[in-house]
Amino acid sequence: MNKVLLTGRITRDPEVRYLSNGTPTVSFSIAVDRTTRDQNGQRQADFINCVAWNQQADFISRYIKKGNMLGVVGRISTRSYQGQDGQTHYVTEVTVEQVEGLSSRTDSQAQPESYQQNQAPSFNNQAQSAPRQYQGYQNPTYGEAPSAPQEAPKQFDVKVDDDDLPF
């Protein structure tokens, strides 16, 4: 089975090209973060070349811009071509079968300040929400044991007897 699943940020604005038969195609690369850090504690990324055809190429060229987070499903493809210098060049890339725009880098700047501070929005004026415990790798507390659960607000404290249960 030849199946690739990638999530990363697109490295440049894609441009659609058309083959002589009218088929649209887009070549692009996405930066996919590695799960490990280097000796300096910095995240490293792999830059993976992708090519999309037909409807996928049209979607990418219209709606995806540099910095957008992109989900790609595809397959590894290899090809070779003869260069002008007479040398044979080999290319390995992901042929896109499905693509989904996940978010853009500017989304975090457009969100309310409560989201930028990792806080949940307040849905009513009576109770303040606790800070979000985002478990993504960019959270400085990633990998630590979760804190003790917070007590539910009093308005949600409901007593239920065994007789009240329908089962």
Z-matrix of the N, CA and C atoms (Angstrom, degrees):
N
C 1 1.447
C 2 1.525 1 107.86
N 3 1.306 2 117.21 1 136.88
C 4 1.464 3 124.27 2 -179.00
C 5 1.522 4 106.94 3 -119.09
N 6 1.347 5 117.03 4 95.37
C 7 1.460 6 122.33 5 -175.82
C 8 1.523 7 108.96 6 -138.45
N 9 1.335 8 116.11 7 131.97
C 10 1.454 9 122.32 8 -178.71
C 11 1.524 10 108.57 9 -126.07
N 12 1.337 11 116.56 10 133.43
C 13 1.455 12 122.85 11 174.23
C 14 1.519 13 107.22 12 -123.34
N 15 1.327 14 117.04 13 121.47
C 16 1.460 15 121.63 14 -177.83
C 17 1.519 16 110.00 15 -130.56
N 18 1.323 17 115.51 16 144.82
C 19 1.454 18 122.33 17 171.01
C 20 1.516 19 106.97 18 -133.41
N 21 1.316 20 116.26 19 122.18
C 22 1.452 21 119.91 20 -179.66
C 23 1.512 22 111.11 21 -168.68
N 24 1.318 23 114.69 22 -179.77
C 25 1.470 24 121.12 23 -179.83
C 26 1.521 25 109.70 24 -97.57
N 27 1.333 26 115.06 25 136.82
C 28 1.457 27 120.32 26 179.42
C 29 1.529 28 108.24 27 -73.12
N 30 1.330 29 116.94 28 138.39
C 31 1.464 30 121.44 29 -169.67
C 32 1.524 31 114.59 30 -89.12
N 33 1.334 32 117.78 31 -18.80
C 34 1.466 33 120.15 32 178.10
C 35 1.518 34 108.53 33 -155.56
N 36 1.338 35 116.08 34 160.37
C 37 1.459 36 119.73 35 178.22
C 38 1.528 37 110.03 36 -62.88
N 39 1.324 38 117.93 37 127.26
C 40 1.464 39 119.98 38 179.17
C 41 1.526 40 111.71 39 -75.56
N 42 1.312 41 115.32 40 148.39
C 43 1.464 42 121.65 41 175.11
C 44 1.517 43 108.37 42 -126.64
N 45 1.314 44 115.22 43 130.67
C 46 1.456 45 120.15 44 -179.86
C 47 1.528 46 109.20 45 -80.47
N 48 1.325 47 115.85 46 140.05
C 49 1.467 48 122.92 47 173.01
C 50 1.515 49 107.02 48 -123.49
N 51 1.311 50 115.02 49 155.47
C 52 1.468 51 119.76 50 -179.29
C 53 1.521 52 108.70 51 -119.85
N 54 1.334 53 115.32 52 133.90
C 55 1.459 54 120.62 53 174.20
C 56 1.526 55 108.84 54 -73.44
N 57 1.315 56 116.74 55 169.98
C 58 1.466 57 120.77 56 -178.27
C 59 1.530 58 112.31 57 -60.96
N 60 1.335 59 117.50 58 -24.67
C 61 1.464 60 120.42 59 178.28
C 62 1.531 61 112.53 60 -89.58
N 63 1.360 62 117.72 61 4.37
C 64 1.462 63 121.68 62 176.95
C 65 1.512 64 115.22 63 92.18
N 66 1.321 65 118.29 64 1.64
C 67 1.461 66 121.84 65 -179.40
C 68 1.530 67 110.00 66 -74.57
N 69 1.357 68 118.11 67 124.35
C 70 1.470 69 119.91 68 178.05
C 71 1.528 70 111.35 69 -78.28
N 72 1.333 71 116.33 70 145.47
C 73 1.456 72 122.09 71 176.84
C 74 1.527 73 109.32 72 -145.14
N 75 1.305 74 115.91 73 148.20
C 76 1.457 75 122.86 74 177.19
C 77 1.524 76 107.79 75 -134.76
N 78 1.326 77 116.42 76 129.58
C 79 1.455 78 122.04 77 172.26
C 80 1.523 79 107.72 78 -109.43
N 81 1.323 80 116.84 79 135.21
C 82 1.455 81 121.16 80 -178.90
C 83 1.523 82 108.79 81 -154.94
N 84 1.305 83 116.34 82 170.32
C 85 1.458 84 120.03 83 173.54
C 86 1.518 85 108.65 84 -130.44
N 87 1.326 86 114.98 85 150.25
C 88 1.457 87 120.01 86 176.39
C 89 1.519 88 108.73 87 -122.75
N 90 1.310 89 114.85 88 144.77
C 91 1.461 90 121.98 89 177.22
C 92 1.522 91 107.39 90 -92.94
N 93 1.332 92 116.12 91 116.65
C 94 1.454 93 122.39 92 -178.44
C 95 1.521 94 107.89 93 -109.86
N 96 1.335 95 116.59 94 119.89
C 97 1.460 96 120.80 95 -179.25
C 98 1.522 97 111.01 96 -65.43
N 99 1.321 98 115.19 97 140.25
C 100 1.464 99 121.00 98 172.17
C 101 1.521 100 108.29 99 -81.52
N 102 1.323 101 116.39 100 158.55
C 103 1.463 102 120.48 101 -179.03
C 104 1.520 103 112.06 102 -81.74
N 105 1.319 104 117.94 103 -16.34
C 106 1.457 105 120.83 104 -178.77
C 107 1.522 106 110.14 105 -105.17
N 108 1.315 107 115.52 106 165.09
C 109 1.461 108 121.96 107 178.42
C 110 1.528 109 109.34 108 -110.78
N 111 1.344 110 116.19 109 157.57
C 112 1.458 111 119.86 110 178.18
C 113 1.531 112 109.87 111 -80.99
N 114 1.318 113 117.44 112 -173.30
C 115 1.459 114 122.16 113 -176.95
C 116 1.521 115 112.50 114 -63.40
N 117 1.322 116 118.00 115 -26.16
C 118 1.463 117 122.13 116 179.19
C 119 1.523 118 112.90 117 -89.19
N 120 1.325 119 117.43 118 2.09
C 121 1.455 120 121.42 119 -179.72
C 122 1.509 121 114.14 120 83.60
N 123 1.329 122 117.81 121 8.54
C 124 1.460 123 122.07 122 -179.09
C 125 1.531 124 110.38 123 -90.12
N 126 1.328 125 115.49 124 145.48
C 127 1.469 126 120.81 125 174.74
C 128 1.512 127 109.77 126 -73.44
N 129 1.303 128 116.43 127 141.80
C 130 1.454 129 123.10 128 175.98
C 131 1.530 130 107.87 129 -108.39
N 132 1.314 131 115.82 130 159.60
C 133 1.463 132 120.44 131 -179.92
C 134 1.517 133 109.42 132 -134.47
N 135 1.317 134 115.39 133 150.84
C 136 1.461 135 122.72 134 171.22
C 137 1.521 136 106.66 135 -103.28
N 138 1.329 137 116.22 136 137.07
C 139 1.464 138 121.73 137 178.64
C 140 1.514 139 107.05 138 -103.49
N 141 1.320 140 115.68 139 111.83
C 142 1.458 141 121.94 140 -171.34
C 143 1.518 142 109.42 141 -110.70
N 144 1.340 143 115.48 142 124.63
C 145 1.464 144 121.83 143 179.41
C 146 1.522 145 109.81 144 -78.44
N 147 1.334 146 114.91 145 137.19
C 148 1.461 147 121.95 146 -179.48
C 149 1.518 148 108.90 147 -133.75
N 150 1.334 149 115.86 148 154.32
C 151 1.455 150 121.51 149 174.40
C 152 1.526 151 107.63 150 -136.20
N 153 1.335 152 115.60 151 135.04
C 154 1.459 153 121.40 152 179.34
C 155 1.519 154 109.30 153 -123.38
N 156 1.319 155 116.21 154 149.98
C 157 1.456 156 122.67 155 -177.13
C 158 1.513 157 109.95 156 -126.70
N 159 1.324 158 116.20 157 160.63
C 160 1.465 159 124.81 158 170.58
C 161 1.529 160 113.11 159 54.43
N 162 1.352 161 118.41 160 -125.38
C 163 1.456 162 121.58 161 -175.29
C 164 1.527 163 112.05 162 -64.37
N 165 1.332 164 116.73 163 -36.42
C 166 1.467 165 119.36 164 179.06
C 167 1.525 166 110.11 165 -63.53
N 168 1.318 167 116.91 166 -41.79
C 169 1.465 168 121.19 167 179.04
C 170 1.522 169 110.33 168 -63.60
N 171 1.321 170 116.98 169 -41.38
C 172 1.457 171 121.06 170 179.39
C 173 1.525 172 110.78 171 -64.13
N 174 1.325 173 117.74 172 -44.88
C 175 1.468 174 122.27 173 178.70
C 176 1.529 175 110.89 174 -60.08
N 177 1.326 176 116.56 175 -48.05
C 178 1.464 177 120.80 176 -178.14
C 179 1.521 178 110.83 177 -62.48
N 180 1.326 179 117.08 178 -44.33
C 181 1.464 180 119.42 179 -177.74
C 182 1.522 181 112.16 180 -66.24
N 183 1.326 182 118.20 181 -29.17
C 184 1.464 183 121.17 182 -178.42
C 185 1.521 184 113.74 183 -85.01
N 186 1.327 185 116.92 184 -41.06
C 187 1.457 186 119.81 185 -166.41
C 188 1.529 187 115.51 186 -114.95
N 189 1.301 188 119.05 187 -11.74
C 190 1.464 189 120.97 188 -175.80
C 191 1.518 190 109.24 189 -106.22
N 192 1.323 191 115.72 190 131.58
C 193 1.461 192 121.79 191 179.46
C 194 1.524 193 109.74 192 -126.41
N 195 1.303 194 115.74 193 166.97
C 196 1.464 195 121.94 194 178.99
C 197 1.531 196 109.36 195 -54.02
N 198 1.321 197 115.87 196 132.63
C 199 1.457 198 121.68 197 178.75
C 200 1.506 199 114.35 198 93.90
N 201 1.362 200 118.25 199 -14.72
C 202 1.463 201 120.00 200 178.47
C 203 1.519 202 110.51 201 -65.62
N 204 1.333 203 115.40 202 142.15
C 205 1.457 204 121.11 203 171.88
C 206 1.521 205 106.74 204 -79.73
N 207 1.320 206 116.01 205 133.02
C 208 1.453 207 121.66 206 -172.05
C 209 1.521 208 109.88 207 -132.49
N 210 1.318 209 116.83 208 134.44
C 211 1.455 210 122.59 209 171.96
C 212 1.519 211 108.06 210 -102.53
N 213 1.325 212 116.55 211 127.52
C 214 1.466 213 121.79 212 -176.47
C 215 1.517 214 109.40 213 -125.45
N 216 1.317 215 115.89 214 132.19
C 217 1.467 216 122.55 215 170.41
C 218 1.514 217 105.64 216 -118.51
N 219 1.330 218 116.36 217 131.73
C 220 1.453 219 118.73 218 -178.75
C 221 1.507 220 111.56 219 -167.99
N 222 1.339 221 114.59 220 -155.49
C 223 1.460 222 120.98 221 -179.75
C 224 1.522 223 108.58 222 -140.36
N 225 1.304 224 116.49 223 152.45
C 226 1.458 225 121.97 224 176.88
C 227 1.526 226 108.23 225 -75.59
N 228 1.319 227 116.14 226 131.14
C 229 1.460 228 121.90 227 177.13
C 230 1.524 229 108.58 228 -125.54
N 231 1.307 230 115.73 229 142.26
C 232 1.461 231 120.74 230 174.14
C 233 1.515 232 108.25 231 -122.93
N 234 1.324 233 115.35 232 146.39
C 235 1.462 234 120.86 233 177.63
C 236 1.515 235 107.62 234 -152.87
N 237 1.296 236 115.30 235 167.21
C 238 1.458 237 120.22 236 176.31
C 239 1.522 238 108.44 237 -139.55
N 240 1.334 239 114.21 238 155.71
C 241 1.463 240 119.44 239 177.32
C 242 1.522 241 108.64 240 -148.16
N 243 1.316 242 114.12 241 157.69
C 244 1.461 243 121.80 242 178.84
C 245 1.531 244 108.20 243 -90.67
N 246 1.321 245 117.70 244 119.55
C 247 1.454 246 122.06 245 179.88
C 248 1.517 247 111.65 246 -78.68
N 249 1.336 248 116.48 247 170.58
C 250 1.458 249 121.32 248 179.13
C 251 1.525 250 111.45 249 -64.90
N 252 1.326 251 115.10 250 -23.33
C 253 1.461 252 119.70 251 178.72
C 254 1.526 253 112.69 252 -82.80
N 255 1.338 254 116.71 253 0.17
C 256 1.461 255 120.97 254 179.06
C 257 1.524 256 113.41 255 88.05
N 258 1.305 257 118.20 256 -5.26
C 259 1.456 258 122.32 257 179.83
C 260 1.530 259 110.32 258 -83.67
N 261 1.324 260 115.49 259 148.55
C 262 1.454 261 121.02 260 174.18
C 263 1.521 262 108.36 261 -87.18
N 264 1.335 263 116.62 262 126.68
C 265 1.464 264 122.84 263 179.14
C 266 1.522 265 108.36 264 -109.57
N 267 1.327 266 115.48 265 136.36
C 268 1.461 267 121.88 266 -179.99
C 269 1.526 268 109.22 267 -109.44
N 270 1.328 269 115.59 268 137.38
C 271 1.459 270 121.63 269 -177.67
C 272 1.522 271 108.51 270 -126.75
N 273 1.331 272 115.99 271 132.69
C 274 1.458 273 122.41 272 171.77
C 275 1.516 274 106.92 273 -119.42
N 276 1.323 275 117.16 274 127.21
C 277 1.456 276 121.65 275 -177.03
C 278 1.517 277 109.48 276 -150.31
N 279 1.319 278 115.59 277 167.69
C 280 1.458 279 121.78 278 176.37
C 281 1.522 280 108.20 279 -96.46
N 282 1.327 281 116.60 280 123.05
C 283 1.454 282 121.48 281 173.04
C 284 1.524 283 107.09 282 -87.82
N 285 1.317 284 115.75 283 117.60
C 286 1.465 285 122.37 284 -172.89
C 287 1.520 286 110.18 285 -74.93
N 288 1.326 287 115.86 286 128.63
C 289 1.452 288 122.24 287 174.07
C 290 1.522 289 111.25 288 -105.85
N 291 1.342 290 116.37 289 -36.07
C 292 1.454 291 122.30 290 176.73
C 293 1.520 292 107.79 291 -139.68
N 294 1.310 293 116.41 292 147.02
C 295 1.458 294 121.07 293 177.82
C 296 1.517 295 108.58 294 -142.75
N 297 1.328 296 115.49 295 145.32
C 298 1.451 297 119.94 296 177.68
C 299 1.522 298 108.93 297 -142.19
N 300 1.313 299 115.71 298 127.39
C 301 1.461 300 120.28 299 174.21
C 302 1.512 301 108.52 300 -75.95
N 303 1.329 302 117.00 301 120.82
C 304 1.461 303 119.89 302 -175.62
C 305 1.526 304 112.71 303 -94.11
N 306 1.311 305 117.90 304 -46.32
C 307 1.463 306 121.90 305 176.16
C 308 1.512 307 108.00 306 -173.02
N 309 1.314 308 115.22 307 167.39
C 310 1.452 309 118.85 308 177.30
C 311 1.515 310 109.97 309 -111.16
N 312 1.301 311 116.37 310 160.22
C 313 1.454 312 121.48 311 179.33
C 314 1.528 313 109.90 312 -61.85
N 315 1.318 314 118.99 313 -30.06
C 316 1.458 315 121.89 314 -177.97
C 317 1.521 316 112.50 315 -80.47
N 318 1.331 317 118.85 316 -10.26
C 319 1.463 318 120.32 317 178.46
C 320 1.519 319 111.30 318 -58.12
N 321 1.333 320 118.50 319 -40.82
C 322 1.454 321 120.57 320 -178.24
C 323 1.519 322 111.18 321 -67.04
N 324 1.331 323 118.26 322 -28.53
C 325 1.452 324 120.74 323 178.72
C 326 1.522 325 110.71 324 -77.77
N 327 1.329 326 118.15 325 -25.24
C 328 1.456 327 121.64 326 -177.66
C 329 1.515 328 112.17 327 -87.86
N 330 1.348 329 118.43 328 -11.36
C 331 1.445 330 121.24 329 -177.53
C 332 1.524 331 110.62 330 -78.18
N 333 1.329 332 117.25 331 156.35
C 334 1.452 333 120.08 332 176.42
C 335 1.519 334 110.65 333 -59.13
N 336 1.330 335 115.70 334 157.37
C 337 1.458 336 119.91 335 -176.15
C 338 1.518 337 112.00 336 -60.26
N 339 1.351 338 117.95 337 -31.30
C 340 1.463 339 119.42 338 -179.82
C 341 1.521 340 111.11 339 -60.97
N 342 1.352 341 118.80 340 -32.74
C 343 1.446 342 121.34 341 177.22
C 344 1.528 343 110.96 342 -73.81
N 345 1.326 344 117.42 343 -36.87
C 346 1.454 345 119.91 344 -179.34
C 347 1.515 346 110.94 345 -66.11
N 348 1.313 347 117.95 346 -24.70
C 349 1.454 348 122.32 347 -178.90
C 350 1.523 349 111.02 348 -94.18
N 351 1.343 350 117.89 349 12.53
C 352 1.466 351 123.42 350 -178.05
C 353 1.523 352 112.09 351 59.04
N 354 1.316 353 117.83 352 40.78
C 355 1.444 354 122.08 353 177.57
C 356 1.517 355 109.36 354 -115.47
N 357 1.318 356 115.16 355 145.29
C 358 1.455 357 119.70 356 176.16
C 359 1.517 358 108.84 357 -76.97
N 360 1.328 359 118.38 358 147.26
C 361 1.453 360 119.84 359 177.95
C 362 1.524 361 110.78 360 -69.07
N 363 1.299 362 116.40 361 153.64
C 364 1.448 363 121.59 362 177.47
C 365 1.527 364 107.91 363 -89.15
N 366 1.346 365 117.30 364 126.05
C 367 1.453 366 120.94 365 -176.85
C 368 1.515 367 112.20 366 -92.87
N 369 1.337 368 117.07 367 -15.02
C 370 1.450 369 119.98 368 174.00
C 371 1.518 370 108.33 369 -147.20
N 372 1.300 371 116.60 370 168.56
C 373 1.457 372 120.41 371 -176.44
C 374 1.517 373 112.68 372 -85.78
N 375 1.326 374 119.02 373 -7.23
C 376 1.452 375 121.22 374 -175.37
C 377 1.520 376 112.72 375 -81.83
N 378 1.310 377 118.40 376 -35.33
C 379 1.462 378 120.49 377 -175.62
C 380 1.515 379 109.74 378 -129.80
N 381 1.306 380 116.62 379 137.67
C 382 1.456 381 121.72 380 175.02
C 383 1.521 382 108.42 381 -88.66
N 384 1.297 383 117.05 382 139.64
C 385 1.459 384 121.84 383 179.66
C 386 1.514 385 109.87 384 -78.47
N 387 1.307 386 116.05 385 150.78
C 388 1.465 387 121.37 386 177.59
C 389 1.522 388 109.55 387 -77.63
N 390 1.333 389 118.89 388 157.51
C 391 1.463 390 120.42 389 177.75
C 392 1.527 391 110.90 390 -61.25
N 393 1.312 392 115.72 391 145.34
C 394 1.462 393 120.38 392 177.41
C 395 1.511 394 110.34 393 -68.10
N 396 1.293 395 115.86 394 146.70
C 397 1.454 396 121.55 395 176.68
C 398 1.524 397 108.35 396 -109.65
N 399 1.319 398 116.19 397 68.19
C 400 1.456 399 121.68 398 -179.81
C 401 1.515 400 109.01 399 -65.24
N 402 1.325 401 118.07 400 130.40
C 403 1.454 402 121.86 401 -175.78
C 404 1.515 403 113.20 402 -104.35
N 405 1.334 404 118.95 403 19.82
C 406 1.451 405 121.73 404 176.76
C 407 1.520 406 110.96 405 -71.25
N 408 1.311 407 117.57 406 161.32
C 409 1.454 408 121.48 407 -174.93
C 410 1.519 409 112.94 408 -66.91
N 411 1.342 410 118.69 409 -16.96
C 412 1.452 411 120.08 410 179.17
C 413 1.527 412 112.11 411 -82.26
N 414 1.323 413 117.36 412 -7.89
C 415 1.452 414 121.82 413 177.17
C 416 1.524 415 108.41 414 -77.00
N 417 1.339 416 119.09 415 128.32
C 418 1.465 417 119.87 416 -178.40
C 419 1.522 418 113.10 417 -62.88
N 420 1.348 419 118.71 418 -19.47
C 421 1.458 420 120.62 419 179.79
C 422 1.522 421 112.21 420 -95.85
N 423 1.334 422 117.73 421 12.11
C 424 1.460 423 121.36 422 -178.20
C 425 1.519 424 110.33 423 -58.52
N 426 1.300 425 116.74 424 132.43
C 427 1.455 426 121.73 425 177.56
C 428 1.517 427 113.29 426 91.33
N 429 1.329 428 118.81 427 -13.45
C 430 1.451 429 120.93 428 177.62
C 431 1.523 430 109.21 429 -77.85
N 432 1.324 431 115.09 430 158.27
C 433 1.458 432 119.80 431 177.81
C 434 1.522 433 108.97 432 -64.75
N 435 1.335 434 117.84 433 139.70
C 436 1.458 435 119.54 434 -179.97
C 437 1.525 436 110.70 435 -64.38
N 438 1.326 437 116.23 436 149.06
C 439 1.454 438 120.78 437 178.67
C 440 1.523 439 109.11 438 -72.29
N 441 1.325 440 115.15 439 165.31
C 442 1.465 441 120.26 440 -179.61
C 443 1.523 442 109.47 441 -61.13
N 444 1.325 443 117.73 442 142.27
C 445 1.463 444 119.43 443 -179.66
C 446 1.520 445 110.80 444 -62.29
N 447 1.323 446 115.53 445 145.24
C 448 1.453 447 121.50 446 -179.60
C 449 1.525 448 108.85 447 -81.73
N 450 1.323 449 115.96 448 149.10
C 451 1.453 450 121.03 449 178.75
C 452 1.526 451 109.33 450 -69.93
N 453 1.316 452 116.56 451 139.97
C 454 1.460 453 121.06 452 -179.69
C 455 1.519 454 109.85 453 -68.23
N 456 1.323 455 117.34 454 147.39
C 457 1.465 456 120.28 455 176.69
C 458 1.524 457 110.42 456 -59.67
N 459 1.341 458 116.67 457 151.23
C 460 1.462 459 121.74 458 -176.34
C 461 1.521 460 112.75 459 -59.48
N 462 1.343 461 118.53 460 -33.30
C 463 1.447 462 119.28 461 -177.49
C 464 1.532 463 112.08 462 -65.66
N 465 1.353 464 118.54 463 -14.35
C 466 1.446 465 121.93 464 178.53
C 467 1.528 466 112.21 465 -102.18
N 468 1.330 467 117.72 466 0.65
C 469 1.456 468 121.97 467 -177.68
C 470 1.522 469 108.09 468 -79.55
N 471 1.338 470 117.28 469 102.69
C 472 1.455 471 122.89 470 -176.38
C 473 1.511 472 108.32 471 -119.53
N 474 1.328 473 116.81 472 129.89
C 475 1.462 474 122.48 473 177.38
C 476 1.525 475 108.57 474 -88.47
N 477 1.328 476 116.74 475 129.65
C 478 1.452 477 121.76 476 -179.70
C 479 1.512 478 107.52 477 -126.86
N 480 1.339 479 116.93 478 123.86
C 481 1.468 480 121.87 479 176.63
C 482 1.518 481 108.67 480 -89.22
N 483 1.320 482 116.29 481 159.67
C 484 1.462 483 120.36 482 177.71
C 485 1.535 484 111.05 483 -59.88
N 486 1.338 485 116.58 484 -30.28
C 487 1.458 486 120.16 485 -179.71
C 488 1.529 487 112.05 486 -67.45
N 489 1.330 488 118.15 487 -23.35
C 490 1.456 489 121.96 488 -177.35
C 491 1.521 490 113.49 489 -80.67
N 492 1.337 491 117.64 490 -16.83
C 493 1.454 492 121.11 491 -176.83
C 494 1.513 493 111.21 492 -78.07
N 495 1.346 494 117.78 493 136.32
C 496 1.455 495 120.56 494 -176.33
C 497 1.524 496 114.00 495 -78.83
N 498 1.305 497 119.38 496 -2.54
C 499 1.469 498 120.31 497 -177.71
C 500 1.485 499 112.38 498 -126.32
